[in-house]
Amino acid sequence: MKKFELFVDGLFDRHQSINEFLPDIQETQNFTYNLIQLLFPNDPCESQMHYQLKFKESRLLLEKLLYSLRDKLDGSPAEHTGKFFESLPGIYDLLNLDAGAICQFDPAATILQEVICTYPGFHAIAVYRFAHQLVRQGVPLLPRIMSEYAHSKTGIDIHPGAVIGKSFFIDHGTGVVVGETSVIGDNVKIYQGVTLGALIVKKSLAQKKRHPTIQDNVIIYAGSTVLGGDTVIGHDSVIGGNVWLTESVPPESLVYHTSTVKIRASRDKEDYLDFSI
Protein backbone atom coordinates (compact mmCIF):
# COMPACT_ATOMS: atom_id res chain seq x y z
CA MET A 1 0.00 0.00 0.00
CA LYS A 2 2.87 2.34 0.84
CA LYS A 3 4.36 1.80 -2.60
CA PHE A 4 1.04 2.67 -4.26
CA GLU A 5 0.69 5.84 -2.17
CA LEU A 6 4.16 6.92 -3.25
CA PHE A 7 3.15 6.23 -6.85
CA VAL A 8 0.03 8.41 -6.47
CA ASP A 9 2.05 11.18 -4.83
CA GLY A 10 4.52 11.05 -7.71
CA LEU A 11 1.72 11.26 -10.25
CA PHE A 12 0.24 14.24 -8.42
CA ASP A 13 3.57 16.07 -8.50
CA ARG A 14 3.93 15.30 -12.21
CA HIS A 15 0.40 16.50 -12.98
CA GLN A 16 1.01 19.71 -11.07
CA SER A 17 4.07 20.45 -13.18
CA ILE A 18 2.18 19.72 -16.40
CA ASN A 19 -0.75 21.93 -15.43
CA GLU A 20 1.59 24.89 -15.27
CA PHE A 21 1.73 25.01 -19.07
CA LEU A 22 -1.08 22.79 -20.37
CA PRO A 23 -4.33 24.56 -21.29
CA ASP A 24 -7.49 22.71 -20.34
CA ILE A 25 -8.41 20.51 -23.31
CA GLN A 26 -12.18 20.62 -22.79
CA GLU A 27 -12.17 24.40 -22.40
CA THR A 28 -10.06 24.71 -25.56
CA GLN A 29 -12.57 22.61 -27.46
CA ASN A 30 -15.44 24.70 -26.08
CA PHE A 31 -13.70 27.92 -27.11
CA THR A 32 -13.14 26.59 -30.63
CA TYR A 33 -16.70 25.35 -31.10
CA ASN A 34 -18.25 28.50 -29.60
CA LEU A 35 -16.17 30.74 -31.84
CA ILE A 36 -17.51 29.04 -34.97
CA GLN A 37 -21.04 29.41 -33.60
CA LEU A 38 -20.46 33.10 -32.90
CA LEU A 39 -19.16 33.83 -36.39
CA PHE A 40 -21.76 31.63 -38.10
CA PRO A 41 -24.77 31.30 -35.77
CA ASN A 42 -27.46 28.74 -36.56
CA ASP A 43 -30.13 30.74 -34.73
CA PRO A 44 -30.62 34.49 -34.35
CA CYS A 45 -29.42 35.88 -31.01
CA GLU A 46 -31.93 37.20 -28.50
CA SER A 47 -30.45 40.70 -28.61
CA GLN A 48 -27.37 42.62 -29.68
CA MET A 49 -26.31 42.90 -26.05
CA HIS A 50 -26.60 39.12 -25.62
CA TYR A 51 -24.47 38.61 -28.74
CA GLN A 52 -21.80 41.01 -27.50
CA LEU A 53 -21.81 39.27 -24.13
CA LYS A 54 -21.06 35.93 -25.81
CA PHE A 55 -18.04 37.45 -27.53
CA LYS A 56 -16.82 38.83 -24.21
CA GLU A 57 -17.16 35.37 -22.67
CA SER A 58 -15.06 33.93 -25.50
CA ARG A 59 -12.41 36.58 -24.97
CA LEU A 60 -12.24 35.78 -21.28
CA LEU A 61 -11.99 32.05 -21.99
CA LEU A 62 -9.13 32.55 -24.46
CA GLU A 63 -7.30 34.78 -21.99
CA LYS A 64 -7.73 32.09 -19.34
CA LEU A 65 -6.32 29.44 -21.68
CA LEU A 66 -3.38 31.68 -22.57
CA TYR A 67 -2.74 32.41 -18.91
CA SER A 68 -1.70 28.78 -18.43
CA LEU A 69 0.98 29.45 -21.09
CA ARG A 70 2.05 32.84 -19.72
CA ASP A 71 5.66 31.80 -19.09
CA LYS A 72 6.05 30.78 -22.74
CA LEU A 73 4.45 33.83 -24.35
CA ASP A 74 6.16 36.87 -25.79
CA GLY A 75 3.67 39.30 -24.31
CA SER A 76 0.82 39.04 -21.84
CA PRO A 77 -2.22 36.77 -22.23
CA ALA A 78 -4.38 39.90 -22.50
CA GLU A 79 -2.23 41.27 -25.35
CA HIS A 80 -2.40 38.01 -27.28
CA THR A 81 -6.16 37.76 -26.72
CA GLY A 82 -6.65 41.28 -28.05
CA LYS A 83 -4.50 40.58 -31.10
CA PHE A 84 -6.40 37.37 -31.85
CA PHE A 85 -9.81 39.01 -31.70
CA GLU A 86 -8.58 41.95 -33.79
CA SER A 87 -7.72 39.38 -36.50
CA LEU A 88 -11.23 37.88 -36.53
CA PRO A 89 -12.70 40.19 -39.22
CA GLY A 90 -9.98 39.05 -41.64
CA ILE A 91 -10.46 35.40 -40.68
CA TYR A 92 -14.21 35.79 -41.12
CA ASP A 93 -13.73 37.13 -44.66
CA LEU A 94 -11.43 34.20 -45.53
CA LEU A 95 -13.93 31.68 -44.17
CA ASN A 96 -16.72 33.18 -46.25
CA LEU A 97 -14.53 32.73 -49.32
CA ASP A 98 -13.83 29.11 -48.29
CA ALA A 99 -17.53 28.40 -47.82
CA GLY A 100 -18.33 30.16 -51.08
CA ALA A 101 -15.84 27.98 -52.97
CA ILE A 102 -17.43 24.83 -51.58
CA CYS A 103 -20.91 26.06 -52.46
CA GLN A 104 -19.80 27.05 -55.96
CA PHE A 105 -18.00 23.85 -56.94
CA ASP A 106 -19.90 21.10 -55.08
CA PRO A 107 -23.12 20.26 -56.95
CA ALA A 108 -24.51 18.71 -53.75
CA ALA A 109 -24.31 22.03 -51.87
CA THR A 110 -27.52 24.01 -52.16
CA ILE A 111 -27.00 27.08 -49.94
CA LEU A 112 -24.10 28.63 -48.05
CA GLN A 113 -25.64 27.88 -44.67
CA GLU A 114 -25.71 24.17 -45.51
CA VAL A 115 -21.94 24.25 -46.12
CA ILE A 116 -21.27 26.12 -42.88
CA CYS A 117 -23.49 23.86 -40.76
CA THR A 118 -22.76 20.43 -42.21
CA TYR A 119 -19.54 20.23 -44.22
CA PRO A 120 -16.57 18.73 -42.33
CA GLY A 121 -14.18 20.38 -44.77
CA PHE A 122 -15.43 23.82 -43.80
CA HIS A 123 -15.28 23.00 -40.08
CA ALA A 124 -11.68 21.80 -40.38
CA ILE A 125 -10.66 24.88 -42.37
CA ALA A 126 -12.33 27.19 -39.83
CA VAL A 127 -10.45 25.66 -36.92
CA TYR A 128 -7.23 25.74 -38.95
CA ARG A 129 -7.61 29.47 -39.58
CA PHE A 130 -8.16 30.18 -35.87
CA ALA A 131 -5.22 28.00 -34.86
CA HIS A 132 -2.94 29.40 -37.58
CA GLN A 133 -3.48 32.92 -36.27
CA LEU A 134 -2.29 31.79 -32.84
CA VAL A 135 0.76 30.16 -34.45
CA ARG A 136 1.54 33.48 -36.15
CA GLN A 137 1.37 35.13 -32.73
CA GLY A 138 3.90 32.64 -31.36
CA VAL A 139 1.43 30.87 -29.06
CA PRO A 140 2.62 27.30 -28.31
CA LEU A 141 0.57 24.12 -27.80
CA LEU A 142 -2.91 25.69 -27.87
CA PRO A 143 -3.11 25.68 -31.70
CA ARG A 144 -2.30 21.95 -31.77
CA ILE A 145 -5.04 21.18 -29.25
CA MET A 146 -7.47 23.08 -31.46
CA SER A 147 -6.37 21.34 -34.66
CA GLU A 148 -6.51 17.89 -33.07
CA TYR A 149 -10.06 18.68 -31.91
CA ALA A 150 -10.99 19.35 -35.55
CA HIS A 151 -9.11 16.21 -36.60
CA SER A 152 -11.13 14.07 -34.18
CA LYS A 153 -14.41 15.59 -35.41
CA THR A 154 -13.79 15.55 -39.16
CA GLY A 155 -11.03 13.05 -39.97
CA ILE A 156 -9.12 15.97 -41.57
CA ASP A 157 -5.65 16.66 -40.17
CA ILE A 158 -4.39 20.18 -40.96
CA HIS A 159 -1.33 21.27 -39.03
CA PRO A 160 -1.85 24.85 -37.80
CA GLY A 161 1.61 25.80 -39.04
CA ALA A 162 0.67 25.23 -42.70
CA VAL A 163 0.12 28.32 -44.86
CA ILE A 164 -3.14 28.21 -46.83
CA GLY A 165 -4.47 30.84 -49.22
CA LYS A 166 -8.02 31.97 -49.87
CA SER A 167 -10.96 29.99 -51.27
CA PHE A 168 -9.69 26.62 -50.05
CA PHE A 169 -12.02 23.69 -50.82
CA ILE A 170 -11.80 20.27 -49.15
CA ASP A 171 -14.45 17.92 -50.55
CA HIS A 172 -15.57 14.98 -48.38
CA GLY A 173 -12.26 15.26 -46.56
CA THR A 174 -11.86 12.04 -44.59
CA GLY A 175 -8.18 11.10 -44.42
CA VAL A 176 -6.82 14.41 -45.68
CA VAL A 177 -3.41 15.27 -44.15
CA VAL A 178 -1.73 18.66 -44.57
CA GLY A 179 1.74 18.79 -43.00
CA GLU A 180 3.24 21.58 -40.93
CA THR A 181 5.36 23.28 -43.60
CA SER A 182 2.90 22.86 -46.48
CA VAL A 183 2.19 25.99 -48.51
CA ILE A 184 -1.12 26.07 -50.39
CA GLY A 185 -2.09 28.89 -52.75
CA ASP A 186 -5.47 30.36 -53.65
CA ASN A 187 -8.43 28.48 -55.12
CA VAL A 188 -7.04 25.02 -54.40
CA LYS A 189 -9.36 21.99 -54.23
CA ILE A 190 -8.40 18.69 -52.62
CA TYR A 191 -10.42 15.52 -52.11
CA GLN A 192 -10.56 12.74 -49.54
CA GLY A 193 -7.44 10.75 -48.73
CA VAL A 194 -4.98 13.35 -50.04
CA THR A 195 -1.68 13.61 -48.16
CA LEU A 196 0.69 16.57 -48.33
CA GLY A 197 3.52 15.04 -46.38
CA ALA A 198 7.26 14.85 -45.72
CA LEU A 199 9.53 12.70 -47.86
CA ILE A 200 11.89 12.00 -44.96
CA VAL A 201 10.85 11.98 -41.30
CA LYS A 202 13.75 13.01 -39.07
CA LYS A 203 13.79 15.16 -35.94
CA SER A 204 16.89 16.90 -37.30
CA LEU A 205 14.70 18.32 -40.11
CA ALA A 206 12.15 19.85 -37.73
CA GLN A 207 13.09 23.42 -38.68
CA LYS A 208 13.30 22.69 -42.42
CA LYS A 209 10.57 22.88 -45.06
CA ARG A 210 9.52 19.25 -45.28
CA HIS A 211 6.16 19.45 -47.03
CA PRO A 212 5.16 20.43 -50.58
CA THR A 213 4.06 23.72 -52.10
CA ILE A 214 0.76 23.73 -53.99
CA GLN A 215 0.35 26.78 -56.22
CA ASP A 216 -2.89 28.55 -57.18
CA ASN A 217 -5.86 26.86 -58.89
CA VAL A 218 -4.64 23.28 -58.37
CA ILE A 219 -6.98 20.28 -58.01
CA ILE A 220 -5.76 17.14 -56.24
CA TYR A 221 -8.11 14.18 -56.50
CA ALA A 222 -8.80 11.42 -53.98
CA GLY A 223 -6.05 9.21 -52.61
CA SER A 224 -3.11 11.15 -54.01
CA THR A 225 0.11 11.64 -52.04
CA VAL A 226 2.49 14.56 -52.58
CA LEU A 227 5.71 14.46 -50.56
CA GLY A 228 8.78 16.60 -49.98
CA GLY A 229 9.71 20.16 -49.12
CA ASP A 230 11.21 20.79 -52.55
CA THR A 231 8.15 19.48 -54.38
CA VAL A 232 6.13 22.21 -56.09
CA ILE A 233 2.85 21.59 -57.89
CA GLY A 234 2.62 24.32 -60.54
CA HIS A 235 -0.43 26.53 -60.80
CA ASP A 236 -3.52 25.36 -62.68
CA SER A 237 -2.43 21.72 -62.55
CA VAL A 238 -4.68 18.70 -61.99
CA ILE A 239 -3.39 15.72 -60.01
CA GLY A 240 -5.50 12.64 -60.64
CA GLY A 241 -6.57 10.05 -58.09
CA ASN A 242 -4.07 7.69 -56.41
CA VAL A 243 -1.01 9.51 -57.76
CA TRP A 244 2.29 9.30 -55.81
CA LEU A 245 4.46 12.39 -56.33
CA THR A 246 7.89 13.19 -54.93
CA GLU A 247 9.03 15.66 -57.60
CA SER A 248 7.83 19.01 -58.88
CA VAL A 249 5.22 19.43 -61.60
CA PRO A 250 5.22 22.35 -64.09
CA PRO A 251 2.24 24.73 -64.24
CA GLU A 252 -0.84 23.57 -66.15
CA SER A 253 0.10 19.90 -65.89
CA LEU A 254 -2.22 16.90 -65.88
CA VAL A 255 -0.79 14.08 -63.76
CA TYR A 256 -2.58 10.75 -63.58
CA HIS A 257 -2.06 7.17 -62.54
CA THR A 258 -2.85 4.43 -65.06
CA SER A 259 -4.23 1.03 -64.10
CA THR A 260 -5.98 -1.80 -65.87
CA VAL A 261 -9.65 -2.47 -65.17
CA LYS A 262 -11.22 -5.58 -66.73
CA ILE A 263 -14.97 -6.09 -67.06
CA ARG A 264 -16.67 -9.26 -68.18
CA ALA A 265 -20.12 -10.77 -67.95
CA SER A 266 -20.92 -12.65 -64.76
CA ARG A 267 -22.24 -15.57 -66.81
CA ASP A 268 -18.67 -16.35 -67.91
CA LYS A 269 -17.89 -18.82 -65.13
CA GLU A 270 -14.54 -20.06 -66.37
CA ASP A 271 -11.65 -18.82 -64.26
CA TYR A 272 -14.13 -17.08 -61.99
CA LEU A 273 -12.64 -16.12 -58.62
CA ASP A 274 -14.96 -16.64 -55.67
CA PHE A 275 -13.45 -14.98 -52.61
CA SER A 276 -14.69 -15.62 -49.09
CA ILE A 277 -13.91 -12.70 -46.78
N, C-alpha and C positions, 0 to 999 in steps of 0.2 A: 504493500500500500504506500509506503514511504517513497518508493521508486516512482510510482505513478504520480504522486503529489509533486515530486520534483519535476517530472515531465510536464505536468500542467503548469507549474510555475514558470518553467522555461518557455512554454508556448505563449503564456501571457506576456512575458517580457518581450518575446519576438513580435507579437501582435502589436504591442505598444509602440515598438520602434517603427513598424510598417505604417501604422496609422498616422505617423507624423508627416508622411508625404503621399499617402494613398487617398485620393478622393473617394467618397462613398459611391459604390457602383450603382446602387439603386437610384440614388439622388441624381447621378449623372444621366442615367437613362430617362428619368422623369423630366429633367431639364431639356434633354434632346427632343423627346416626344412633345412636350408642351410648347416648345419653340416652333415646331412645325405647325401645331394647331393654332398658335397665335398668328403666324404669318398666313396660314391658309385655313381659316376656321370652317368647320362643317355647318355650324349653326350660327345665326346672328347673335351678337352679344346683347345682354340686357340693356346696357347703356355704355356711353363713351367712357364714363368714369370707371365702370367695371372692367372695361377693356384695358384702360391705362393701368389699373390696379394689377391686372394679370401680368403685364409687362414688368411692373415694378417687382412683383414676386419672383419673376424669372431672373431679373437682375440680381436680386438678393441671393437667390440660390446659386447663381454662377459665382458671385463673390465669395460665398461660403465654400464652394468647391475649390476655388483658387486659393483660399486662405490655407487649405491643407498643404498647398504647394509653395507657400510664401517664401521659404528658404531657397527655392530653386528658380524664382522669378526675377527677371530684371525689371523691377518696378513693383508697385504695390498691387494687391488683388483688386482694389478699387480702380486703379488706373487701367489695368487690363480689362476689367469688366466694362468700363466706359468705352475703351477702344473697340471692344467686340461689338457692343450695341451700336456704336457709331457706324460700323461696317454693314449693319443689317440692311439698310436700303439698297446698297450695291448687291449684296447676296440675294435679296428678294428679286431684283431685276434679273439676275442671272438665272434664278430658279424659274421665273416665268418664261424665259427663253428656252430652258430645258423642257419644261412642260409643253410649251408650244411646239417644239420639235417633235416630241412624242405624238402629240395630237395630230400634227400635220402628216407624219409619215407612217403611222400605224393605222391601217384601215379599220381595225377593231375599236379604236378610240373614237368616241362620239362627241364628247365635250371635254373642255379643259378640266372641269371639276372631277370628272371620272378619272383622269390621269392622276391628279393630285391625291385623290382619296384612295385609289386602288392599285396603282402601278408600283411594284417593288423597285423598279429601276429609278423612278422619281424619288422614292423614299431614300434609297441608298445615295443618290446624288445630293439630295438635300442635306443629309447628315455629313456627307463628305465636305460640302461647302462650308458648313459650320466649323467642322473639325480643322479644315485646312486654314481657316482664318486664325484659329488658335495656334496652329503650327507657325504661321507667319509671325505671330506675336512672340514666339519663343516659349510657349507654354508646353511643358513636358507632360507626358502620360495621359492627361485628360483627353486629348484628341484620339488616342488609341482606344480608350474605353468607349468613346462615342462611336468610333468606326466599327468596333467589334460588336457593339449593340446592333448597328445596322446590318452587319454581317449575319448575326444570329437570326434576325427577322426576315432577311431577304435572300440569303444565300449568295449575296454579292459582296466581294471583299475588295474595297478600295482603300488603299493606304492613304491617310490624311496628308502625307508629304507629297503625293503626286500633284502635278500641275495640269489642270484641265481647263480648256477654253470654254467658250459659250456654246449654247445649243447642243449639249451633249445628250445622246439618245442611247439608252440601254434597253433593248427589247427582250422581254422574258427575263433574262438576267441570271438565272440560277447557274452557279459555277463560274461566274465572271471573276477574274482576279486582275487587279491593277496594282503593280508593285510601286514601292516607295519613290523611286526616281523616274517613274514614267512621266513623259510629257505628251499631252494630248492637245491638239489644236482645236479650232472651231468647227462646228457642224460635223462632228464625228459620230458614226453609228456603229455600235458593236452588239453582237447577239450572244445568246447563252453559251456558256462553256469556253469563252475566249479568255486566254491568259496572256497578259503582258508581263513577262517575268525576266528573271536574271539568267544569264547563260552559265555563270559559275557562282556557286554559293560559298563564299568565304567571309569570315568575320573581318579579315584584313581589308576587304573591299567595301566595308560599311560606309565609308565617306566618299565612295566613287559613284559615278552614274552607272547603274547596273541594269537598268530597264530601258525599253525602247522609246523612241520618239515617233509619235503618230501625227503627221501633218494634217492640215485642214481638209475637210470634205472626204475623209476616208471612210469606207465601209468595211468592217471585218465580220465575216459570217461565222455561224456557230461552229464551235469546236476547234477553232484555229488557235495556234500558239505562236507568239512572237517573242523572241528572247534576245537579250543582250543590250548593253548600254550604248554600243556603237550602231545599233540597228535603227535605221530611219525608214519609215514607210512614207514615200513621197505623196504629196497632195493629190487629191482626186483619184486615188487608187482604190481598187476593190480587191479584197483578199477573200477568196472563196472558203467554203467550209472545210474543216479538217486539214488545213494547211499548217506545216511546220516551218517556221522561218527563223533563221539565225543570221541573216545578212540583209543589207539595205535593198530597197526597192525604189526605182526611179518614179517620179511623178507620173500620174495617169497610167499606171500599170494595172493589168488584170492578172492576178496570181491565183491559180487553182490546182487542186489535187485531182489526179485522174485515177479512177478505179474501174474495175470490170463488174458489171451487174448483169446476170443472166436470168432470163425469164422463160419459163416453159409451161406448158399446160399441165395441170395436176393429174390428168388422165394418163400421162406418160409415166408408168410405174417403174420402168427399168432404171436401175441405178438410183432409185429414190432413197433419200436419206431420211430416216425416221428417228429423230432425236427424242430421248426421254430426259427431261430436266427436272 
